[in-house]
């Protein structure tokens, strides 16, 4: 098959009728091999600054391509060609900003955010979502751009929809940079993607310094009810640098938007209290979630993380405070709230300094409950806070923490400030999680063991300059083992470093900034089994003796799990009685109807379905389905109307 060409497959699924679904898939041979032990890829141009990379398989060959933006507005895709890592596609994003005719045209842009990668429209191809432009004082045109994968022969991506957005000039000039300045406002924070309105497509959510929180469809049209903005009657006066988290915190099966910022405490009328900043929780229509917002005594540049840190079965929201926008030590805290806005017992936790970094969530102490990991300190060559913290959900310290990581260079055993998010994965395959840190002026990636012990492995160092962006951990070469990928600088220009690890590919609870390529900031929900409580066979008499029914096994949670069906019906056959489900798996049931009397319902033995994850039962397992059979003249059978 030619590379980059799609195949069409017709899948038939019958539930009393035949439904044809046309699906587009990319099929290419996957070559199992490992890349070299370490690689350095020079990209050219300006350095990578704050823009953590993403890794995704665009062309379906089993290998992951690396996506990263640079400080001059260049967006790169790096791929392996079975012998070398190469830049296979690049684009100056300012070209696409200029094409939309901003007030002032420029030749280069700026990317300081992590790209999101997802199939936004469900067509089988991935899109890259990237914010551009930086801070208001940078005076660089910016906005959100969406590039859709087209082909790998040659590699190409294209703008698909009305992008860039939002095409607003609200800030950057005058006192406090609070007035229009002739440039479309840039966006420093990373976007998050998820289906916030339940339409089956992914929306793009981001916060800008333009005093708004935005949500767009994949086409570039505004989601109904957005933006969250003062002129729409919303109690917001400022934007911010916090990247939103998307998670279902109220149990309505749709993700809410949780994001910090610089906006003061304000009811929507009267005087605002600028001694506070705000953390928002918003519904998919931009209305405020009950119990929110929360107000803290410092700006919130940290990006929230969402996960069950206290083992109560419900998600909590965790975020740090700090950039010294408000006088005092209000930035020396990490907060944790329940979904209803009440504080988690034992929180907030004090720190030794400002917390700009976004927390990571992982079970460091292996007690079955998530812990909170984050460092403190500003982006400065003079360390102002050098502690790495890890807390249990109760607020107690994880054994071995807080501790002070050293620089990534073996010759420099000095603690550093930690303004960048931690990454957590079992990179050495010892069954324990490691923490990967990039710190101010540290030169590379430092490794801390799960118990707070500094690793003696100093191999993950840049050739030149200081790393100022968190790495990612992923199996980029499909060899079943992890690699650590750092985007930074090579000889003063943009570059990417790849180091082979020995840990298994699935041992990565917090593999990148905001956990995953969608950048939704939530720890994956535990797997949960879904299966119908009843299975009905309706068989027309005189139409043979075989009845067929189709049902779905569903994963109503996060991580994939293994399943098994136990069948004690001698006349019932399950075509596939075990497997693994990621989201949903079709099951075919056939029943020998001979010997059953006509025109009556028959109750057969139940089916039992079990789901396991890492040897343990998943939520709602086991499930039992009652099996019923009717043989007769089907058109005379009256069934209840079921509405979903």
PyMOL commands that set and color helices and strands:
alter all, ss='L'
color gray80, all
select helices_A, chain A and resi 93-98+136-138+175-177+230-232+634-636
alter helices_A, ss='H'
color red, helices_A
select strands_A, chain A and resi 7-14+18-25+38-44+54-56+65-69+74-80+85-92+116-118+127-132+143-152+155-159+172-173+179-180+192-194+203-207+212-216+228-229+245-247+256-259+277-282+294-296+305-307+316-320+333-338+349-350+360-362+371-375+388-391+423-425+434-437+446-448+472-474+481-490+493-504+529-530+534-540+546-555+561-567+572-574+578-581+584-592+600-613+616-617+623-632
alter strands_A, ss='S'
color yellow, strands_A
deselect
rebuild
show_as cartoon
